[in-house]
Amino acid sequence: MTSRILLQLCALLVLLYSKSAAATSDSKPGKCSLEHFQSQTRDLKRFDSGDLSKYQQVAAKLEPCLDETHRDLLLFNNEIHYKMGLIHLSMGNDMKAIKSFEGLQSLGDSYYNLSKTRLSDLYVEFGLWLKLKELIPEDDTGEIFESLNKTLYEKINDPDKLSTIDDELVPMLNISPYDLDTLTIRADFLFHKLFTTKTLNDITSAYEIVRIYDVILEKHKIALTLDQRIEIHYTAALLQLLILNSEPTLHLRKCLAIDMDYKPCKDLSLLVSRLNKINPSRSQLFDTQSYALGSNVDWKKVSDYYLSKKRENIVNYQWINNKITELVNSNTDLLITNRPVTKGLFKFNPETPLVDDAANFSFFRFIDIIVCEASMQLTHTNDPDKKKNKKAADHFCKKALKLTLNDDEWNQFMDAMNKKETQLPDEFTTNLWNTYPTLATYMVEKIISRKNFRGGNEHLQTHIIKFFQDNELFGAENPVIKAQASVIKQVFEKKQKLDQQRQRQQQQQHQQQQFNFFQQFANGQHGQQQQYQQRAPPQQPGHNPDKDYYKILGVAKDANTKDIRKAYLNLTKKYHPDKQGSLSEDEQKKVHEKMSEINEAYEFLSDDSKRNEYDQGRAGGRPGGQNQGFNFQGQGNPFPFGNMRRGF
């Protein structure tokens, strides 16, 4: 009985305590009060990436408290999600930013309005047209895009129009640069272009494919499987090394970070690592200042590695050629038919094997130039095999030079070697020097060794002397250039003496003519006075101005990015084939040219750095975009040298 009374008393005490605690709790600010949540974010920086997790925690705690009776919390929720979205954007996580911005409710507040603007831009960039229409019903950007997309597929199915699909792809990617389907089609088309040329050296296509793959990895990483990511990294590394002749280290590291046992990446990484221990750096060979200063490279070691040491019973030079050929042919399926991301729209049945020889690849051209440089350097040392080195230099340098120059340029070089009165274009040697210093040095070496040069071809002498003066090579420390400078100085001094003799003779002739004239005048035998008219020097041909991109797009010179984009979209819509009706072949050609002109104008004006360069060019001086280099052989070649589409 006593125990039962005690239990009842305990239960009563617990009940009283619970009510007291509840009352106390009710007297404090509630967990769903604005003050409670504001206190948790008061110390957070506004858009600091380190605070993202704290904002996410607050958003999660805030969610159960959201209802129509707590408008203040709904507004605070908008603020939190907007800040989270901005942090995601600053970190490059666009898809997560979209999700954060979509978490705001339409309450008419400034955060919602700001997020709406951000969302509309992101929806356009990623091609999320249904979401854009739901957000802003009056926006017709999606209709323009879909119209271009329709024409694109019509052209893909018509072989006669396939070559002009950039008229659709370029504006589509200008409108939606991160649309995965369009990026994939563009990459497929570029692969198609790349592998339908037997030489596989379309630098422009390879560069753009790598850029597209980088965008896909950055913007659509969560949509890719691990296998897709590995294969993208490997494919990009192959293109970088073989066609672009650039370091593929970053893509190889990322590939091996995902799967350190992936054999293709392991093998390629091993090859690159092995050659990097032997090869000089690219800057030592391609940076003109570094090249002119010379380097501490052990050229004997380099030459022996490639031309003497063997692997699998062949010299390393040939072994590397075979290895590169094997790399490409063993990945034919990955490169042609089963790419990691593809729409499979461009059918191509490659020959087998895909390549027979690696000589045309940029990377192997790099190897040729390394061996060329090593052989040239060794001819200017005490190496006992000078005859062998000279023969090797002629073989490898001539091979690389002939593949680099186009036919007209090669013929000009041959004429300079063999014809007495030949002339080289003013910038011929300088353009080659700015691209391949080794090959320019070899070319000068061959020219100055000929009797044609030393025997008095003044045009050629002036050309080479000016090249050395313009590029400050008379003070170069590179042993080969130093030896050349000594020869050229002698020719220069001899030429100066001849020029001085001619000048003295001309002065004497002029003085004699003056004496004869005044003698005749004094004797009254000068006859009827002659009248002379000063002739103004002929007017130089008018300077051809750059295209007026502002006029093409119909915008003012102070137009902002939004105005330029709007004008571009309107013109794209206006000149789209669907709006033109039935067109003749000539009319189709004009529309095609007009679209190319519009795309070109938008490319320059939508990019701040290109626009500044363009504006400066039009304001005075040399116009931006003019190429002063060699003739291009391939369309769209981004490099200033004639046959560079064959390599590098």
C-alpha positions in Angstrom: 0.0 0.0 0.0 2.8 2.4 1.0 4.7 1.5 -2.2 1.7 2.2 -4.4 1.3 5.7 -2.7 5.0 6.4 -3.3 4.7 5.5 -7.0 1.7 7.8 -7.5 3.5 10.6 -5.8 6.5 10.1 -8.2 4.2 10.1 -11.2 2.6 13.3 -10.0 6.0 15.0 -9.6 7.1 14.0 -13.1 3.8 15.3 -14.6 4.2 18.7 -12.7 7.9 18.9 -13.9 6.9 18.2 -17.5 4.3 21.0 -17.5 6.7 23.4 -15.9 9.4 22.6 -18.5 6.9 23.0 -21.3 5.8 26.4 -19.9 9.4 27.5 -19.6 10.0 26.4 -23.2 7.0 28.3 -24.4 8.3 31.4 -22.7 11.5 31.3 -24.9 11.8 32.1 -28.6 10.4 29.1 -30.5 12.5 26.9 -32.8 10.4 28.1 -35.7 10.9 31.8 -35.0 12.7 34.1 -37.4 15.0 35.2 -34.6 16.1 31.6 -34.0 17.2 31.1 -37.6 18.8 34.5 -38.0 20.9 33.9 -35.0 22.4 30.8 -36.7 23.4 32.7 -39.8 24.5 36.0 -38.2 28.2 35.1 -38.2 28.2 33.7 -41.8 30.0 35.5 -44.5 27.7 36.5 -47.4 28.8 34.2 -50.2 31.8 32.3 -48.8 32.1 28.7 -50.0 33.2 27.6 -46.6 29.8 28.5 -45.2 27.8 26.5 -47.7 27.4 23.5 -45.4 26.1 25.8 -42.6 23.6 27.4 -45.0 22.4 23.9 -46.0 22.0 22.9 -42.3 19.9 26.0 -41.7 17.8 25.3 -44.8 17.1 21.7 -43.6 16.0 22.9 -40.2 13.9 25.6 -41.7 11.9 23.4 -44.0 9.5 21.8 -41.4 8.6 25.4 -40.2 7.5 26.6 -43.7 3.9 27.3 -44.1 1.6 30.2 -45.2 1.3 31.4 -41.6 5.0 32.2 -41.4 5.6 34.6 -44.3 8.7 35.9 -42.5 10.2 32.4 -42.6 9.3 32.0 -46.2 11.1 35.2 -47.1 14.1 34.1 -45.0 14.1 30.7 -46.8 14.3 32.6 -50.1 17.4 34.5 -48.9 19.1 31.3 -47.7 18.5 29.4 -51.0 19.6 32.4 -53.1 22.9 32.7 -51.2 23.4 28.9 -51.5 22.8 29.2 -55.3 25.4 32.0 -55.6 28.0 29.9 -53.7 27.3 26.9 -56.0 27.8 29.2 -59.0 31.1 30.5 -57.6 32.3 26.9 -57.2 31.3 26.0 -60.8 28.4 23.7 -59.7 25.8 25.1 -62.0 23.3 22.2 -61.7 23.4 22.5 -57.9 22.9 26.2 -58.3 19.8 25.6 -60.4 18.4 23.4 -57.7 19.0 26.0 -55.0 17.4 28.8 -57.1 14.4 26.6 -57.8 13.9 26.4 -54.0 12.7 30.0 -53.8 9.0 30.8 -53.8 7.3 33.5 -55.7 6.7 36.1 -52.9 7.6 39.2 -54.9 10.7 39.8 -52.9 14.1 40.9 -54.3 15.7 37.5 -53.7 13.1 35.8 -55.8 13.4 38.3 -58.6 17.2 38.0 -58.6 17.0 34.2 -58.6 14.5 34.3 -61.5 17.0 36.2 -63.6 19.8 33.7 -62.6 17.5 30.8 -63.4 16.4 32.0 -66.8 20.1 32.5 -67.8 21.0 29.0 -66.6 18.0 27.4 -68.3 19.1 29.0 -71.6 22.7 28.0 -71.1 21.8 24.4 -70.4 19.0 24.2 -73.0 16.3 23.6 -70.4 13.5 25.0 -72.6 10.4 23.6 -70.8 11.6 25.0 -67.5 12.3 28.3 -69.2 8.8 28.4 -70.7 7.3 27.7 -67.3 9.3 30.4 -65.7 9.0 33.1 -68.4 6.2 32.1 -70.8 6.9 35.1 -73.2 10.5 34.1 -73.8 10.9 32.7 -77.4 14.6 31.8 -77.2 13.7 28.1 -77.0 11.7 28.4 -80.2 14.7 29.9 -82.0 16.9 27.1 -80.7 14.4 24.4 -81.7 14.1 25.9 -85.2 17.9 25.7 -85.6 17.9 22.2 -84.2 15.3 21.1 -86.8 17.4 22.4 -89.7 20.5 20.8 -88.2 19.0 17.3 -88.3 17.8 17.9 -91.8 21.3 18.7 -92.9 22.8 15.7 -91.0 20.6 13.5 -93.1 21.6 15.2 -96.3 25.2 14.5 -97.3 25.2 17.5 -99.7 24.5 19.9 -96.8 26.6 18.3 -94.1 29.5 20.7 -94.6 27.3 23.7 -93.7 25.9 22.4 -90.4 28.1 24.8 -88.5 25.6 27.4 -89.6 23.3 25.8 -87.1 25.7 24.3 -84.5 27.6 27.6 -83.9 24.6 29.7 -83.1 23.0 26.9 -81.1 26.1 26.7 -78.9 26.3 30.5 -78.7 22.7 30.4 -77.3 23.2 27.3 -75.1 26.9 26.7 -74.6 26.3 23.8 -72.1 23.5 21.9 -73.8 24.7 18.3 -73.6 23.0 17.1 -76.8 24.4 20.0 -78.9 27.9 19.6 -77.4 27.8 15.9 -78.2 26.7 16.4 -81.8 29.4 19.1 -82.3 32.1 16.7 -81.0 30.7 13.9 -83.2 30.9 16.1 -86.3 34.5 17.2 -85.4 35.6 13.6 -84.9 34.0 12.8 -88.3 36.1 15.6 -89.9 39.2 14.5 -88.1 39.1 10.9 -89.1 37.9 11.4 -92.7 41.3 12.9 -93.4 44.1 10.4 -93.8 46.7 12.4 -92.0 44.7 12.9 -88.8 46.2 16.3 -88.1 43.3 18.7 -88.1 44.5 20.9 -85.2 41.4 23.0 -85.1 39.0 20.0 -84.8 41.2 18.3 -82.1 41.5 21.5 -80.1 37.7 22.0 -80.1 37.0 18.4 -79.2 39.2 18.6 -76.1 37.5 21.9 -75.2 34.1 20.3 -75.5 35.1 17.3 -73.4 36.4 19.7 -70.7 33.0 21.5 -70.7 31.1 18.2 -70.5 33.3 17.0 -67.6 32.9 20.3 -65.8 29.2 20.9 -66.4 27.7 17.4 -66.7 30.0 15.4 -64.4 27.1 14.0 -62.3 25.4 12.8 -65.5 28.4 10.7 -66.6 29.3 7.2 -65.4 32.8 6.5 -64.1 33.6 4.6 -67.3 32.5 7.5 -69.4 34.7 9.9 -67.4 37.7 7.6 -67.7 37.3 7.3 -71.4 36.8 11.0 -71.9 40.0 11.7 -70.0 41.9 9.1 -72.1 40.6 10.3 -75.4 41.4 14.0 -74.6 44.9 13.0 -73.5 45.5 11.2 -76.8 44.4 14.2 -78.8 46.4 16.6 -76.7 49.6 14.5 -77.1 49.4 13.3 -80.7 47.6 16.1 -82.6 48.0 19.2 -80.4 51.5 18.3 -79.1 50.6 19.6 -75.7 51.1 18.0 -72.2 48.3 15.5 -71.5 49.4 15.1 -67.9 46.3 16.6 -66.3 43.8 14.4 -68.1 46.0 11.3 -67.4 46.2 12.1 -63.7 42.4 12.5 -63.5 42.0 9.3 -65.4 44.3 7.4 -63.0 42.7 9.1 -60.0 39.4 7.4 -60.9 41.0 4.0 -61.7 44.7 3.7 -61.2 44.6 0.3 -62.9 43.1 1.5 -66.2 45.8 0.2 -68.6 45.4 2.6 -71.5 46.1 5.6 -69.2 48.9 3.8 -67.4 50.7 2.9 -70.7 50.3 6.4 -72.1 51.4 8.0 -68.8 54.5 5.8 -68.8 55.4 6.7 -72.4 55.0 10.5 -71.7 57.0 10.2 -68.4 59.8 8.3 -70.1 60.1 10.8 -73.0 59.9 13.9 -70.7 63.1 12.7 -69.0 64.9 12.8 -72.3 63.3 15.6 -74.3 64.0 19.3 -73.8 60.9 21.2 -72.7 58.6 22.7 -75.4 59.5 26.2 -74.2 63.2 25.5 -74.8 62.4 24.7 -78.4 59.4 26.9 -79.2 59.9 30.1 -77.1 62.1 32.3 -79.2 63.8 34.1 -76.3 64.7 30.8 -74.5 65.9 29.3 -77.8 68.2 32.2 -78.6 69.7 32.1 -75.2 70.6 28.5 -75.6 70.1 25.7 -73.0 72.1 23.3 -70.9 70.4 20.3 -72.6 72.8 17.3 -73.1 72.3 17.0 -76.9 74.6 14.1 -77.1 72.4 12.1 -74.7 69.3 13.1 -76.7 70.9 12.1 -80.0 72.1 8.7 -78.7 68.7 8.0 -77.1 66.8 8.4 -80.4 69.4 7.3 -83.0 71.6 4.8 -81.2 69.9 3.1 -78.3 67.4 0.3 -79.1 64.3 -1.2 -77.8 62.9 -4.5 -79.2 65.8 -4.6 -81.7 65.0 -1.2 -83.3 66.3 2.3 -82.5 64.1 4.3 -80.1 63.1 6.7 -82.8 61.4 4.0 -84.8 60.1 2.2 -81.7 58.3 5.4 -80.6 56.8 5.7 -84.1 55.5 2.2 -83.9 54.2 2.8 -80.3 52.2 5.8 -81.4 50.8 4.0 -84.4 49.8 1.1 -82.1 48.2 3.5 -79.6 45.9 5.0 -82.3 45.0 1.7 -84.0 44.3 -0.1 -80.7 41.8 2.6 -79.8 40.0 2.8 -83.2 36.8 1.6 -81.6 37.0 4.2 -78.8 37.8 7.0 -81.2 35.4 6.1 -84.0 32.3 4.0 -83.1 32.0 3.8 -79.3 33.1 7.1 -78.0 32.2 7.8 -74.3 29.6 10.4 -75.3 28.1 10.2 -78.8 24.8 10.5 -80.7 26.0 8.1 -83.4 24.8 10.4 -86.2 27.8 10.5 -88.5 28.5 7.1 -90.1 32.1 6.4 -90.9 33.8 3.1 -91.8 37.5 3.6 -91.3 40.2 1.7 -93.1 42.1 -0.8 -91.0 44.5 0.0 -89.7 43.5 3.6 -89.0 47.1 4.8 -89.5 50.2 3.1 -91.0 52.8 5.6 -89.7 52.9 8.3 -87.0 55.1 10.7 -89.0 52.3 13.1 -89.7 51.3 13.5 -86.0 52.3 16.8 -84.4 54.0 14.9 -81.5 56.1 13.0 -83.9 57.0 16.2 -85.7 58.1 17.4 -82.3 60.4 14.4 -82.0 61.8 15.2 -85.5 62.6 18.8 -84.4 64.3 17.5 -81.2 66.5 15.2 -83.3 67.1 18.0 -85.8 68.1 20.4 -83.0 70.4 17.8 -81.3 72.2 17.1 -84.6 72.6 20.8 -85.5 74.0 21.5 -82.0 76.5 18.6 -82.2 77.9 19.9 -85.5 79.1 23.0 -83.6 80.9 21.0 -80.9 84.0 18.9 -80.7 81.9 15.7 -81.2 84.0 13.3 -83.4 80.9 12.3 -85.5 80.4 15.7 -87.2 79.8 14.2 -90.6 77.2 11.8 -89.1 75.6 14.7 -87.2 75.4 16.9 -90.3 73.8 14.1 -92.3 71.3 13.5 -89.5 70.5 17.3 -89.3 69.9 17.4 -93.0 67.6 14.4 -92.9 65.4 15.3 -89.9 65.4 19.1 -90.3 64.6 18.9 -94.0 61.8 16.4 -93.3 60.2 18.6 -90.6 60.7 21.8 -92.7 59.1 20.3 -95.8 56.1 19.1 -93.8 55.7 22.5 -92.2 55.9 24.7 -95.3 53.3 24.6 -98.0 54.3 23.9 -101.6 54.8 27.6 -102.5 56.8 28.3 -99.4 59.0 25.3 -100.0 59.7 26.3 -103.6 60.6 29.8 -102.4 63.1 28.3 -100.0 64.6 26.1 -102.8 64.9 29.1 -105.0 66.8 31.0 -102.3 69.2 28.1 -102.1 69.8 27.7 -105.9 68.8 30.8 -107.9 71.0 33.8 -108.1 68.5 36.7 -108.0 65.8 35.1 -105.9 64.0 37.0 -103.2 62.2 35.8 -100.1 59.0 37.6 -98.8 59.8 40.1 -96.1 58.3 38.2 -93.1 59.1 34.7 -94.4 61.9 33.8 -92.0 60.5 35.7 -89.1 57.2 33.9 -89.3 59.0 30.6 -89.3 61.2 31.7 -86.4 58.1 32.7 -84.3 56.6 29.3 -84.8 59.6 26.9 -85.1 62.9 28.6 -84.1 64.8 25.3 -84.8 63.5 25.1 -88.4 64.2 28.8 -89.0 67.8 28.3 -87.8 68.2 25.3 -90.1 66.9 27.3 -93.0 69.3 30.2 -92.3 72.1 27.7 -91.9 71.5 26.2 -95.4 71.1 29.6 -97.1 74.2 31.3 -95.7 76.3 28.2 -96.6 75.5 28.6 -100.3 77.6 30.6 -102.8 74.4 32.2 -103.9 74.3 34.1 -100.5 78.0 34.9 -100.2 78.4 35.6 -103.8 76.4 38.8 -103.7 72.7 38.2 -103.8 71.9 41.5 -102.2 68.2 40.8 -101.7 69.0 37.6 -99.8 71.7 39.2 -97.8 69.5 42.1 -96.8 66.7 39.7 -95.9 68.9 37.6 -93.6 70.6 40.6 -92.0 67.3 42.2 -91.3 66.0 39.0 -89.8 68.9 38.9 -87.4 68.6 42.6 -86.5 64.8 42.5 -86.0 65.0 39.5 -83.7 68.2 40.7 -81.9 70.1 37.5 -82.8 73.5 39.1 -83.2 73.9 38.7 -79.4 72.4 35.2 -79.2 74.1 32.6 -77.0 72.7 29.6 -78.8 75.9 28.1 -80.4 74.4 27.5 -83.8 73.0 31.0 -84.1 76.2 32.4 -82.7 78.2 30.8 -85.5 75.7 32.0 -88.0 75.9 35.6 -86.6 79.7 35.6 -87.2 79.3 34.7 -90.9 76.4 37.2 -91.3 78.4 40.0 -89.7 81.2 39.5 -92.2 78.7 39.7 -95.1 77.1 42.7 -93.4 80.4 44.6 -93.1 81.3 43.7 -96.7 77.9 44.9 -97.9 78.3 48.2 -95.9 81.6 48.9 -97.7 80.0 48.2 -101.1 77.0 50.5 -100.1 79.4 53.2 -99.0 81.3 52.9 -102.3 78.1 53.2 -104.3 77.0 56.2 -102.2 80.3 58.0 -102.9 80.0 57.2 -106.6 76.5 58.6 -106.7 77.6 61.7 -104.8 80.4 62.2 -107.3 78.0 61.7 -110.2 75.6 64.2 -108.7 78.2 66.8 -108.2 79.5 66.3 -111.7 76.0 66.8 -113.1 75.5 70.0 -111.0 78.9 71.3 -112.3 77.9 70.6 -115.9 74.6 72.3 -115.5 76.0 75.5 -114.0 78.8 75.5 -116.6 76.2 75.4 -119.4 74.2 78.1 -117.7 77.2 80.3 -117.3 78.1 79.9 -121.0 74.5 80.7 -122.0 74.1 77.3 -123.6 71.5 75.9 -121.3 68.8 76.7 -123.9 65.2 77.3 -123.1 64.5 77.4 -119.4 62.9 74.1 -118.3 60.1 74.0 -115.8 60.0 71.4 -113.2 56.9 70.3 -111.3 57.2 68.7 -108.0 55.5 65.4 -107.9 53.7 64.4 -104.8 54.6 60.8 -103.9 52.0 58.4 -105.1 49.2 58.0 -102.5 49.5 54.8 -100.7 46.7 52.4 -101.2 43.8 53.0 -98.7 43.9 50.9 -95.7 41.3 48.1 -95.7 39.2 48.5 -92.5 38.1 45.5 -90.5 34.5 44.4 -90.9 32.1 46.6 -88.9 30.8 44.0 -86.5 28.5 46.5 -84.8 26.9 47.3 -88.1 26.5 43.6 -88.9 24.6 43.0 -85.7 22.8 46.4 -85.9 24.0 47.5 -82.4 25.6 50.7 -81.1 29.3 50.6 -80.2 28.5 51.0 -76.5 26.0 48.2 -76.6 26.1 45.9 -73.6 26.3 42.1 -73.7 22.6 41.7 -73.3 21.8 44.0 -76.3 24.4 42.2 -78.4 22.9 38.8 -77.5 19.4 40.0 -78.2 20.4 41.4 -81.6 22.2 38.1 -82.4 19.2 36.0 -81.6 16.9 38.2 -83.7 19.2 38.0 -86.7 19.6 34.3 -86.3 15.8 34.0 -86.3 15.5 36.4 -89.3 18.0 34.6 -91.6 17.2 31.1 -90.5 16.3 28.9 -93.6 12.8 28.1 -92.3 12.0 31.8 -92.6 13.4 32.2 -96.1 11.0 30.0 -98.0 12.1 28.3 -101.2 15.6 29.6 -102.2 17.7 29.2 -105.3 21.2 27.9 -105.0 22.7 31.4 -105.2 20.2 32.7 -102.6 21.1 29.8 -100.2 24.8 30.6 -100.7 24.1 34.3 -99.7 22.1 33.2 -96.6 25.0 30.9 -95.7 27.5 33.7 -96.1 25.3 36.1 -94.1 24.9 33.6 -91.2 28.7 33.1 -91.2 29.2 36.9 -91.0 26.7 37.2 -88.1 28.3 34.3 -86.2 31.7 35.9 -86.7 30.5 39.3 -85.4 28.9 37.7 -82.4 32.0 35.7 -81.6 34.1 38.9 -81.4 31.5 41.2 -79.7 30.3 38.7 -77.1 33.8 38.1 -75.8 35.2 41.0 -73.8 38.8 40.4 -74.6 38.2 39.9 -78.3 35.9 42.9 -78.4 38.6 45.2 -76.8 41.2 44.0 -79.2 38.8 44.6 -82.1 37.9 48.1 -80.9 41.5 49.0 -80.5 42.3 47.7 -84.0 39.6 49.9 -85.5 40.7 52.9 -83.5 44.1 52.9 -85.1 47.2 50.8 -85.8 47.2 47.3 -87.2 43.7 45.9 -87.2 43.0 43.0 -84.9 42.7 39.6 -86.5 44.9 40.3 -89.6 47.2 37.4 -90.2 50.7 38.4 -91.1 51.9 34.9 -91.4 52.2 32.3 -94.1 49.4 31.2 -96.4 47.0 28.7 -94.8 46.3 25.4 -96.5 43.5 24.3 -94.2 40.3 26.2 -93.3 40.0 27.4 -89.8 43.7 26.9 -89.0 44.4 28.9 -85.8 48.1 29.0 -86.3 50.2 31.6 -88.3 51.9 29.1 -90.6 51.2 27.6 -94.0 51.0 23.9 -93.5 50.6 23.7 -89.8 47.4 21.7 -90.2 49.7 18.8 -90.9 51.0 19.0 -87.4 51.6 21.0 -84.2 
